[in-house]
Amino acid sequence: QDNSFEQFIINYCNEKLQQIFIELTLKEEQEEYIREGIEWTHIEYFNNAIICDLIENNQTGILAMLDEECLRPGTVTDDTFLEKLNQVCATHQHFESRMSKCSRFLNDTTLPHSCFRIQHYAGKVMYQVEGFVDKNNDLLYRDLSQAMWKANHSLIKALFPEGNPAKINLKRPPTAGSQFKASVATLMKNLQTKNPNYIRCIKPNDKKAAHIFNDALVCHQIRYLGLLENVRVRRAGYAFRQAYEPCLERYKMLCKQTWPHWRGPARAGVEVLFNELEIPEEEFSFGRSKIFIRNPRTLFKLEDLRKQRLEDLATLIEKIYRGWKCRTRFLLMKKSQIVIAAWYRRYA
């Protein structure tokens, strides 16, 4: 398969998505335990930041060198771009080229002279360098943007804001690679502010056929997606964590000492609550600002107890209301009876 510039930037985006997956599910998870003072044995995992840096570094990254080749004067070809890569990235452990200074690839017949190979998190991918410069230099020139901006259709005008004469910029339009890099950076910044949930899809076979399960293929996907490390962290860690204040507010009705009002630190209230419920000590840990619950069954038990307690409280409220209503009606009837009796005696 001939992978060119398009597949290269797609794989770059996949690397960034894998990086944020690592940040949010492996790195952040373990760092939170350390911040909260939870006893924890660090679990090693592969961090693909080194691959992202190989592609996007502002000085020595592949995209930066591609832009440099596109912008420099003189004769620029795909071969000169590959020569530049061979000079700058020769010693990088995730970059392979037969023409680089690294002698271990000189006799690698699986790697043509006009190609380079990157060790992505999902495996090695070989890229055909032909077309990289032209595709990266595929610019939409200013006069075309201005012509499209003058269209009467509002959608077309919105797609070409750079054509607005009031926003004329004399700089050379950005290359395709730099635009894609900026878009990926915006996407990553947006995802960092969210709490994403991940669904990992595993292909059982390469034939897209039913009832065929390729063990080697599935194991390979599980390894490169980092699922083994993720499962280890999840099994060794805690399934649920919550700040003390909302935890106490949610479950305080389960303990007479904390219901209806607890006067004291929220952590102390949670400790009293868990002791009252006789939850085994190995099922939870107290952090500096959060309570950590290891097993989901413990959380389900708390929710079941809370549900039952809410039903009991609802019954109690209903009982008190009915008692008040009956007493009020009785007192009103008693008062009415006295008034009626008084008037009756007056005329009897």
GUKE-571368 format. One record per residue (C-alpha): residue number from 1; chain; x, y, z. Coordinates in nm, 4 decimals, m for minus. Layout:
BEGIN
+-----+------+----------+----------+----------+
| pos | unit |        x |        y |        z |
+-----+------+----------+----------+----------+
| NUM |    A |        X |        Y |        Z |
...
+-----+------+----------+----------+----------+
# end
This chain:
BEGIN
+-----+------+----------+----------+----------+
| pos | unit |        x |        y |        z |
+-----+------+----------+----------+----------+
|   1 |    A |   0.0000 |   0.0000 |   0.0000 |
|   2 |    A |   0.1363 |   0.3415 |  m0.1031 |
|   3 |    A |   0.0850 |   0.5808 |   0.1859 |
|   4 |    A |   0.1290 |   0.9442 |   0.0931 |
|   5 |    A |   0.0748 |   1.2856 |   0.2509 |
|   6 |    A |  m0.2973 |   1.2305 |   0.3162 |
|   7 |    A |  m0.2395 |   0.9119 |   0.5162 |
|   8 |    A |   0.0496 |   1.0778 |   0.6971 |
|   9 |    A |  m0.1652 |   1.3585 |   0.8410 |
|  10 |    A |  m0.4465 |   1.1116 |   0.9211 |
|  11 |    A |  m0.2006 |   0.9002 |   1.1199 |
|  12 |    A |  m0.0726 |   1.2165 |   1.2876 |
|  13 |    A |  m0.4277 |   1.2911 |   1.4042 |
|  14 |    A |  m0.4599 |   0.9321 |   1.5308 |
|  15 |    A |  m0.1367 |   0.9767 |   1.7269 |
|  16 |    A |  m0.2734 |   1.2912 |   1.8922 |
|  17 |    A |  m0.6002 |   1.1164 |   1.9805 |
|  18 |    A |  m0.4029 |   0.8277 |   2.1296 |
|  19 |    A |  m0.1940 |   1.0792 |   2.3229 |
|  20 |    A |  m0.4993 |   1.2408 |   2.4813 |
|  21 |    A |  m0.6342 |   0.8923 |   2.5590 |
|  22 |    A |  m0.3090 |   0.8197 |   2.7445 |
|  23 |    A |  m0.3197 |   1.1574 |   2.9197 |
|  24 |    A |  m0.6772 |   1.1182 |   3.0427 |
|  25 |    A |  m0.6952 |   0.7474 |   3.1210 |
|  26 |    A |  m0.3450 |   0.6394 |   3.2237 |
|  27 |    A |  m0.1255 |   0.9338 |   3.3133 |
|  28 |    A |  m0.3919 |   1.1500 |   3.4786 |
|  29 |    A |  m0.5376 |   0.8508 |   3.6632 |
|  30 |    A |  m0.2060 |   0.7612 |   3.8262 |
|  31 |    A |  m0.1089 |   1.1229 |   3.8916 |
|  32 |    A |  m0.4384 |   1.1799 |   4.0735 |
|  33 |    A |  m0.3607 |   0.8964 |   4.3166 |
|  34 |    A |  m0.0239 |   1.0568 |   4.3913 |
|  35 |    A |  m0.1801 |   1.4029 |   4.4370 |
|  36 |    A |  m0.4411 |   1.2637 |   4.6747 |
|  37 |    A |  m0.1848 |   1.0705 |   4.8786 |
|  38 |    A |  m0.3283 |   0.7291 |   4.7870 |
|  39 |    A |  m0.0841 |   0.4392 |   4.8184 |
|  40 |    A |  m0.0069 |   0.3364 |   4.4616 |
|  41 |    A |   0.2418 |   0.1263 |   4.2649 |
|  42 |    A |   0.3176 |   0.2950 |   3.9325 |
|  43 |    A |   0.2201 |   0.0952 |   3.6218 |
|  44 |    A |   0.4443 |   0.1447 |   3.3192 |
|  45 |    A |   0.2879 |   0.2309 |   2.9831 |
|  46 |    A |   0.4057 |   0.3524 |   2.6436 |
|  47 |    A |   0.3691 |   0.7272 |   2.6005 |
|  48 |    A |   0.3541 |   0.8215 |   2.2322 |
|  49 |    A |   0.4524 |   1.1847 |   2.2991 |
|  50 |    A |   0.7901 |   1.1092 |   2.1374 |
|  51 |    A |   0.6143 |   1.0167 |   1.8101 |
|  52 |    A |   0.3964 |   1.3289 |   1.8183 |
|  53 |    A |   0.7092 |   1.5371 |   1.8747 |
|  54 |    A |   0.8770 |   1.3726 |   1.5741 |
|  55 |    A |   0.5900 |   1.4960 |   1.3566 |
|  56 |    A |   0.4909 |   1.8321 |   1.5067 |
|  57 |    A |   0.8028 |   1.9789 |   1.6710 |
|  58 |    A |   0.8349 |   2.3413 |   1.5583 |
|  59 |    A |   1.2075 |   2.3094 |   1.4795 |
|  60 |    A |   1.2848 |   1.9467 |   1.3989 |
|  61 |    A |   0.9398 |   1.8023 |   1.3287 |
|  62 |    A |   0.8542 |   1.6483 |   0.9923 |
|  63 |    A |   0.5762 |   1.9023 |   0.9278 |
|  64 |    A |   0.8078 |   2.1929 |   1.0141 |
|  65 |    A |   1.0753 |   2.0672 |   0.7745 |
|  66 |    A |   0.8144 |   2.0117 |   0.5040 |
|  67 |    A |   0.6964 |   2.3732 |   0.5423 |
|  68 |    A |   1.0562 |   2.4915 |   0.5361 |
|  69 |    A |   1.1149 |   2.3119 |   0.2078 |
|  70 |    A |   0.7960 |   2.4555 |   0.0581 |
|  71 |    A |   0.8894 |   2.8120 |   0.1552 |
|  72 |    A |   1.2596 |   2.8221 |   0.0760 |
|  73 |    A |   1.3821 |   2.9630 |  m0.2587 |
|  74 |    A |   1.5550 |   2.7479 |  m0.5152 |
|  75 |    A |   1.4797 |   2.4035 |  m0.6498 |
|  76 |    A |   1.2523 |   2.2143 |  m0.4138 |
|  77 |    A |   1.1568 |   1.8520 |  m0.4767 |
|  78 |    A |   1.0358 |   1.5551 |  m0.2774 |
|  79 |    A |   1.3904 |   1.4184 |  m0.2862 |
|  80 |    A |   1.5348 |   1.7319 |  m0.1240 |
|  81 |    A |   1.2672 |   1.7015 |   0.1446 |
|  82 |    A |   1.3663 |   1.3391 |   0.2094 |
|  83 |    A |   1.7337 |   1.4403 |   0.2253 |
|  84 |    A |   1.6467 |   1.6962 |   0.4906 |
|  85 |    A |   1.4585 |   1.4326 |   0.6907 |
|  86 |    A |   1.7557 |   1.1981 |   0.6641 |
|  87 |    A |   1.9837 |   1.4641 |   0.8088 |
|  88 |    A |   1.7631 |   1.5823 |   1.0961 |
|  89 |    A |   1.5770 |   1.2646 |   1.1973 |
|  90 |    A |   1.8476 |   1.0060 |   1.1324 |
|  91 |    A |   1.9042 |   0.9271 |   1.4993 |
|  92 |    A |   1.5382 |   0.9316 |   1.6027 |
|  93 |    A |   1.4356 |   0.5890 |   1.7283 |
|  94 |    A |   1.0955 |   0.6028 |   1.5561 |
|  95 |    A |   1.2204 |   0.7216 |   1.2149 |
|  96 |    A |   1.3615 |   0.4876 |   0.9508 |
|  97 |    A |   1.5056 |   0.5685 |   0.6093 |
|  98 |    A |   1.7402 |   0.3771 |   0.3861 |
|  99 |    A |   1.9244 |   0.6959 |   0.2900 |
| 100 |    A |   1.9736 |   0.8219 |   0.6460 |
| 101 |    A |   2.2991 |   0.8234 |   0.8387 |
| 102 |    A |   2.1805 |   0.5232 |   1.0379 |
| 103 |    A |   2.3590 |   0.2274 |   0.8819 |
| 104 |    A |   2.1174 |  m0.0360 |   1.0127 |
| 105 |    A |   1.8681 |   0.0472 |   0.7349 |
| 106 |    A |   2.1149 |   0.0580 |   0.4438 |
| 107 |    A |   2.0478 |  m0.3031 |   0.3447 |
| 108 |    A |   1.6774 |  m0.3067 |   0.4327 |
| 109 |    A |   1.5245 |  m0.4138 |   0.1009 |
| 110 |    A |   1.1710 |  m0.3691 |   0.2371 |
| 111 |    A |   1.2327 |   0.0063 |   0.2529 |
| 112 |    A |   1.2645 |   0.1715 |  m0.0931 |
| 113 |    A |   1.5033 |   0.4630 |  m0.1374 |
| 114 |    A |   1.2158 |   0.7071 |  m0.2017 |
| 115 |    A |   1.0325 |   0.6201 |   0.1209 |
| 116 |    A |   1.0625 |   0.6719 |   0.4930 |
| 117 |    A |   0.9062 |   0.4726 |   0.7744 |
| 118 |    A |   0.7641 |   0.5816 |   1.1096 |
| 119 |    A |   0.7126 |   0.3554 |   1.4086 |
| 120 |    A |   0.3621 |   0.4669 |   1.5094 |
| 121 |    A |   0.1954 |   0.3475 |   1.8293 |
| 122 |    A |  m0.0073 |   0.1061 |   1.6127 |
| 123 |    A |   0.2956 |  m0.0270 |   1.4267 |
| 124 |    A |   0.5346 |   0.0670 |   1.1476 |
| 125 |    A |   0.3966 |   0.2608 |   0.8503 |
| 126 |    A |   0.5936 |   0.3341 |   0.5327 |
| 127 |    A |   0.5307 |   0.6585 |   0.3425 |
| 128 |    A |   0.6034 |   0.7250 |  m0.0241 |
| 129 |    A |   0.7626 |   1.0709 |  m0.0293 |
| 130 |    A |   0.6430 |   1.1481 |  m0.3827 |
| 131 |    A |   0.3821 |   1.4255 |  m0.3788 |
| 132 |    A |   0.4497 |   1.5472 |  m0.0243 |
| 133 |    A |   0.5748 |   1.8912 |  m0.1321 |
| 134 |    A |   0.3027 |   1.9533 |  m0.3930 |
| 135 |    A |   0.0198 |   1.8403 |  m0.1648 |
| 136 |    A |   0.1480 |   2.0449 |   0.1272 |
| 137 |    A |   0.1842 |   2.3449 |  m0.1062 |
| 138 |    A |  m0.1730 |   2.3107 |  m0.2331 |
| 139 |    A |  m0.2708 |   2.6675 |  m0.1484 |
| 140 |    A |  m0.5883 |   2.8592 |  m0.2119 |
| 141 |    A |  m0.4543 |   3.1902 |  m0.3350 |
| 142 |    A |  m0.5865 |   3.5227 |  m0.2151 |
| 143 |    A |  m0.7688 |   3.6247 |  m0.5349 |
| 144 |    A |  m0.9678 |   3.2991 |  m0.5351 |
| 145 |    A |  m1.0670 |   3.3483 |  m0.1699 |
| 146 |    A |  m1.1803 |   3.7028 |  m0.2452 |
| 147 |    A |  m1.3844 |   3.5846 |  m0.5438 |
| 148 |    A |  m1.5606 |   3.3195 |  m0.3321 |
| 149 |    A |  m1.6229 |   3.5697 |  m0.0514 |
| 150 |    A |  m1.8093 |   3.7959 |  m0.2957 |
| 151 |    A |  m2.0647 |   3.5208 |  m0.3624 |
| 152 |    A |  m2.4244 |   3.5988 |  m0.2698 |
| 153 |    A |  m2.4712 |   3.2672 |  m0.0910 |
| 154 |    A |  m2.4154 |   3.3108 |   0.2850 |
| 155 |    A |  m2.2686 |   2.9613 |   0.3335 |
| 156 |    A |  m2.0054 |   3.0073 |   0.0614 |
| 157 |    A |  m1.9118 |   3.3457 |   0.2060 |
| 158 |    A |  m1.8775 |   3.1922 |   0.5540 |
| 159 |    A |  m1.6422 |   2.9217 |   0.4201 |
| 160 |    A |  m1.3933 |   3.1804 |   0.2914 |
| 161 |    A |  m1.3560 |   3.4446 |   0.5661 |
| 162 |    A |  m0.9988 |   3.5138 |   0.4549 |
| 163 |    A |  m1.1409 |   3.6656 |   0.1337 |
| 164 |    A |  m1.2923 |   3.9592 |   0.3223 |
| 165 |    A |  m1.1204 |   4.2761 |   0.1855 |
| 166 |    A |  m1.1388 |   4.4291 |   0.5344 |
| 167 |    A |  m0.9135 |   4.1493 |   0.6610 |
| 168 |    A |  m0.6505 |   4.1493 |   0.3879 |
| 169 |    A |  m0.3344 |   3.9722 |   0.5005 |
| 170 |    A |  m0.0242 |   4.0082 |   0.2864 |
| 171 |    A |   0.1362 |   3.6996 |   0.4378 |
| 172 |    A |   0.1672 |   3.3862 |   0.2303 |
| 173 |    A |  m0.1302 |   3.1538 |   0.2914 |
| 174 |    A |  m0.0507 |   2.8713 |   0.5357 |
| 175 |    A |   0.0389 |   2.5302 |   0.3965 |
| 176 |    A |  m0.1962 |   2.2328 |   0.4148 |
| 177 |    A |   0.0186 |   2.0696 |   0.6830 |
| 178 |    A |   0.0290 |   2.3759 |   0.9080 |
| 179 |    A |  m0.3480 |   2.4253 |   0.8714 |
| 180 |    A |  m0.4107 |   2.0642 |   0.9670 |
| 181 |    A |  m0.1709 |   2.0927 |   1.2609 |
| 182 |    A |  m0.3562 |   2.4027 |   1.3860 |
| 183 |    A |  m0.6917 |   2.2246 |   1.3493 |
| 184 |    A |  m0.5648 |   1.9247 |   1.5464 |
| 185 |    A |  m0.4316 |   2.1562 |   1.8191 |
| 186 |    A |  m0.7743 |   2.3224 |   1.8456 |
| 187 |    A |  m0.9422 |   1.9815 |   1.8655 |
| 188 |    A |  m0.7045 |   1.8652 |   2.1403 |
| 189 |    A |  m0.7596 |   2.1859 |   2.3376 |
| 190 |    A |  m1.1351 |   2.1331 |   2.3137 |
| 191 |    A |  m1.1123 |   1.7683 |   2.4226 |
| 192 |    A |  m0.8928 |   1.8605 |   2.7196 |
| 193 |    A |  m1.1795 |   2.0663 |   2.8623 |
| 194 |    A |  m1.4259 |   1.7764 |   2.8337 |
| 195 |    A |  m1.4734 |   1.4460 |   3.0109 |
| 196 |    A |  m1.4712 |   1.2074 |   2.7134 |
| 197 |    A |  m1.5798 |   0.8441 |   2.7181 |
| 198 |    A |  m1.3954 |   0.6012 |   2.4935 |
| 199 |    A |  m1.5264 |   0.3132 |   2.2855 |
| 200 |    A |  m1.2483 |   0.0956 |   2.1493 |
| 201 |    A |  m1.3406 |  m0.1083 |   1.8423 |
| 202 |    A |  m1.1483 |  m0.4319 |   1.7849 |
| 203 |    A |  m1.1477 |  m0.5942 |   1.4404 |
| 204 |    A |  m1.1800 |  m0.9739 |   1.4756 |
| 205 |    A |  m1.0357 |  m1.0317 |   1.1254 |
| 206 |    A |  m0.9142 |  m0.8516 |   0.8131 |
| 207 |    A |  m1.1692 |  m1.0177 |   0.5844 |
| 208 |    A |  m1.4729 |  m0.8296 |   0.7219 |
| 209 |    A |  m1.6416 |  m1.1677 |   0.7560 |
| 210 |    A |  m1.8597 |  m1.3089 |   1.0321 |
| 211 |    A |  m1.7623 |  m1.5936 |   1.2680 |
| 212 |    A |  m1.3853 |  m1.5508 |   1.2105 |
| 213 |    A |  m1.1683 |  m1.4595 |   1.5089 |
| 214 |    A |  m0.7989 |  m1.3982 |   1.4448 |
| 215 |    A |  m0.6223 |  m1.4285 |   1.7816 |
| 216 |    A |  m0.2963 |  m1.2697 |   1.6654 |
| 217 |    A |  m0.4729 |  m0.9709 |   1.5072 |
| 218 |    A |  m0.6886 |  m0.9079 |   1.8143 |
| 219 |    A |  m0.3916 |  m0.9349 |   2.0533 |
| 220 |    A |  m0.1943 |  m0.6928 |   1.8362 |
| 221 |    A |  m0.4761 |  m0.4351 |   1.8522 |
| 222 |    A |  m0.5163 |  m0.4763 |   2.2273 |
| 223 |    A |  m0.1438 |  m0.4168 |   2.2779 |
| 224 |    A |  m0.1032 |  m0.1102 |   2.0578 |
| 225 |    A |  m0.4237 |   0.0552 |   2.1838 |
| 226 |    A |  m0.2838 |   0.0423 |   2.5370 |
| 227 |    A |  m0.5812 |  m0.1563 |   2.6635 |
| 228 |    A |  m0.3689 |  m0.3928 |   2.8735 |
| 229 |    A |  m0.2143 |  m0.1042 |   3.0682 |
| 230 |    A |  m0.5549 |   0.0594 |   3.0993 |
| 231 |    A |  m0.7097 |  m0.2570 |   3.2435 |
| 232 |    A |  m0.4181 |  m0.2950 |   3.4879 |
| 233 |    A |  m0.4645 |   0.0623 |   3.6106 |
| 234 |    A |  m0.8403 |   0.0155 |   3.6447 |
| 235 |    A |  m0.8122 |  m0.3155 |   3.8285 |
| 236 |    A |  m0.5428 |  m0.1900 |   4.0642 |
| 237 |    A |  m0.7129 |   0.1457 |   4.1128 |
| 238 |    A |  m1.0508 |   0.2746 |   4.2226 |
| 239 |    A |  m1.3693 |   0.2625 |   4.0194 |
| 240 |    A |  m1.5245 |   0.5748 |   4.1724 |
| 241 |    A |  m1.4026 |   0.8917 |   4.3378 |
| 242 |    A |  m1.5890 |   1.1966 |   4.4662 |
| 243 |    A |  m1.5160 |   1.5070 |   4.6702 |
| 244 |    A |  m1.6155 |   1.4768 |   5.0358 |
| 245 |    A |  m1.8808 |   1.7508 |   5.0325 |
| 246 |    A |  m2.1061 |   1.6093 |   4.7558 |
| 247 |    A |  m2.0509 |   1.2539 |   4.8851 |
| 248 |    A |  m2.1693 |   1.3496 |   5.2341 |
| 249 |    A |  m2.4601 |   1.5483 |   5.0922 |
| 250 |    A |  m2.5772 |   1.2494 |   4.8866 |
| 251 |    A |  m2.5501 |   0.9745 |   5.1481 |
| 252 |    A |  m2.5881 |   1.1564 |   5.4818 |
| 253 |    A |  m2.9429 |   1.0231 |   5.5311 |
| 254 |    A |  m2.7956 |   0.6727 |   5.5803 |
| 255 |    A |  m2.6508 |   0.7600 |   5.9219 |
| 256 |    A |  m2.8288 |   0.9075 |   6.2246 |
| 257 |    A |  m2.5186 |   1.1050 |   6.3224 |
| 258 |    A |  m2.4958 |   1.2841 |   5.9869 |
| 259 |    A |  m2.8706 |   1.3274 |   5.9267 |
| 260 |    A |  m3.0191 |   1.5804 |   5.8787 |
| 261 |    A |  m2.7217 |   1.8132 |   5.9393 |
| 262 |    A |  m2.3547 |   1.7354 |   6.0002 |
| 263 |    A |  m2.1637 |   1.9979 |   6.1914 |
| 264 |    A |  m1.7973 |   1.9507 |   6.1198 |
| 265 |    A |  m1.5508 |   1.8799 |   5.8354 |
| 266 |    A |  m1.6973 |   1.6897 |   5.5409 |
| 267 |    A |  m1.4218 |   1.4266 |   5.5553 |
| 268 |    A |  m1.5003 |   1.3493 |   5.9197 |
| 269 |    A |  m1.8666 |   1.3145 |   5.8274 |
| 270 |    A |  m1.7846 |   1.0664 |   5.5502 |
| 271 |    A |  m1.5665 |   0.8656 |   5.7918 |
| 272 |    A |  m1.8530 |   0.8467 |   6.0439 |
| 273 |    A |  m2.0927 |   0.7483 |   5.7656 |
| 274 |    A |  m1.8741 |   0.4654 |   5.6306 |
| 275 |    A |  m1.8032 |   0.3335 |   5.9808 |
| 276 |    A |  m2.1748 |   0.3305 |   6.0579 |
| 277 |    A |  m2.2452 |   0.1339 |   5.7388 |
| 278 |    A |  m1.9634 |  m0.1126 |   5.8241 |
| 279 |    A |  m1.8056 |  m0.0932 |   5.4788 |
| 280 |    A |  m1.4788 |  m0.2965 |   5.4740 |
| 281 |    A |  m1.1692 |  m0.0765 |   5.4922 |
| 282 |    A |  m1.0132 |  m0.2377 |   5.1838 |
| 283 |    A |  m1.3067 |  m0.1131 |   4.9753 |
| 284 |    A |  m1.2240 |   0.2568 |   5.0080 |
| 285 |    A |  m0.9436 |   0.5041 |   5.0742 |
| 286 |    A |  m0.9458 |   0.8607 |   5.1992 |
| 287 |    A |  m0.7575 |   1.1072 |   4.9817 |
| 288 |    A |  m0.6720 |   1.4668 |   5.0601 |
| 289 |    A |  m0.9928 |   1.5998 |   4.9042 |
| 290 |    A |  m1.1810 |   1.2915 |   4.7774 |
| 291 |    A |  m1.3148 |   0.9555 |   4.8850 |
| 292 |    A |  m1.2013 |   0.6680 |   4.6596 |
| 293 |    A |  m1.4191 |   0.3561 |   4.6271 |
| 294 |    A |  m1.2492 |   0.0496 |   4.4817 |
| 295 |    A |  m1.5333 |  m0.1820 |   4.3809 |
| 296 |    A |  m1.8477 |  m0.0776 |   4.1903 |
| 297 |    A |  m2.0471 |  m0.3172 |   4.4111 |
| 298 |    A |  m1.9812 |  m0.0902 |   4.7091 |
| 299 |    A |  m2.1182 |   0.2066 |   4.5175 |
| 300 |    A |  m2.4226 |   0.0058 |   4.4064 |
| 301 |    A |  m2.4822 |  m0.0926 |   4.7698 |
| 302 |    A |  m2.4726 |   0.2735 |   4.8765 |
| 303 |    A |  m2.7178 |   0.3649 |   4.6023 |
| 304 |    A |  m2.9555 |   0.0820 |   4.7006 |
| 305 |    A |  m2.9436 |   0.1889 |   5.0661 |
| 306 |    A |  m3.0051 |   0.5485 |   4.9656 |
| 307 |    A |  m3.3012 |   0.4493 |   4.7491 |
| 308 |    A |  m3.4539 |   0.2506 |   5.0361 |
| 309 |    A |  m3.3897 |   0.5341 |   5.2794 |
| 310 |    A |  m3.5544 |   0.7859 |   5.0461 |
| 311 |    A |  m3.8612 |   0.5619 |   5.0306 |
| 312 |    A |  m3.8651 |   0.5438 |   5.4116 |
| 313 |    A |  m3.8313 |   0.9218 |   5.4367 |
| 314 |    A |  m4.1110 |   0.9669 |   5.1837 |
| 315 |    A |  m4.3311 |   0.7365 |   5.3929 |
| 316 |    A |  m4.2397 |   0.9337 |   5.7064 |
| 317 |    A |  m4.3233 |   1.2653 |   5.5392 |
| 318 |    A |  m4.6523 |   1.1219 |   5.4147 |
| 319 |    A |  m4.7348 |   0.9890 |   5.7635 |
| 320 |    A |  m4.6611 |   1.3227 |   5.9296 |
| 321 |    A |  m4.8650 |   1.5104 |   5.6694 |
| 322 |    A |  m5.1633 |   1.2773 |   5.7065 |
| 323 |    A |  m5.1442 |   1.3051 |   6.0865 |
| 324 |    A |  m5.1333 |   1.6847 |   6.0649 |
| 325 |    A |  m5.4221 |   1.6866 |   5.8203 |
| 326 |    A |  m5.6364 |   1.4597 |   6.0426 |
| 327 |    A |  m5.5543 |   1.6577 |   6.3586 |
| 328 |    A |  m5.6334 |   1.9854 |   6.1863 |
| 329 |    A |  m5.9637 |   1.8476 |   6.0618 |
| 330 |    A |  m6.0452 |   1.7031 |   6.4056 |
| 331 |    A |  m5.9730 |   2.0342 |   6.5795 |
| 332 |    A |  m6.1854 |   2.2176 |   6.3236 |
| 333 |    A |  m6.4724 |   1.9713 |   6.3718 |
| 334 |    A |  m6.4358 |   1.9969 |   6.7514 |
| 335 |    A |  m6.4476 |   2.3748 |   6.7352 |
| 336 |    A |  m6.7490 |   2.3595 |   6.5043 |
| 337 |    A |  m6.9242 |   2.1156 |   6.7405 |
| 338 |    A |  m6.8710 |   2.3518 |   7.0344 |
| 339 |    A |  m7.0149 |   2.6428 |   6.8365 |
| 340 |    A |  m7.3146 |   2.4355 |   6.7233 |
| 341 |    A |  m7.3748 |   2.3067 |   7.0791 |
| 342 |    A |  m7.3566 |   2.6589 |   7.2201 |
| 343 |    A |  m7.6151 |   2.7886 |   6.9749 |
| 344 |    A |  m7.8357 |   2.4874 |   7.0361 |
| 345 |    A |  m7.8310 |   2.5358 |   7.4156 |
| 346 |    A |  m7.9152 |   2.9040 |   7.3697 |
| 347 |    A |  m8.2402 |   2.8211 |   7.1924 |
| 348 |    A |  m8.3222 |   2.4947 |   7.3737 |
+-----+------+----------+----------+----------+
# end
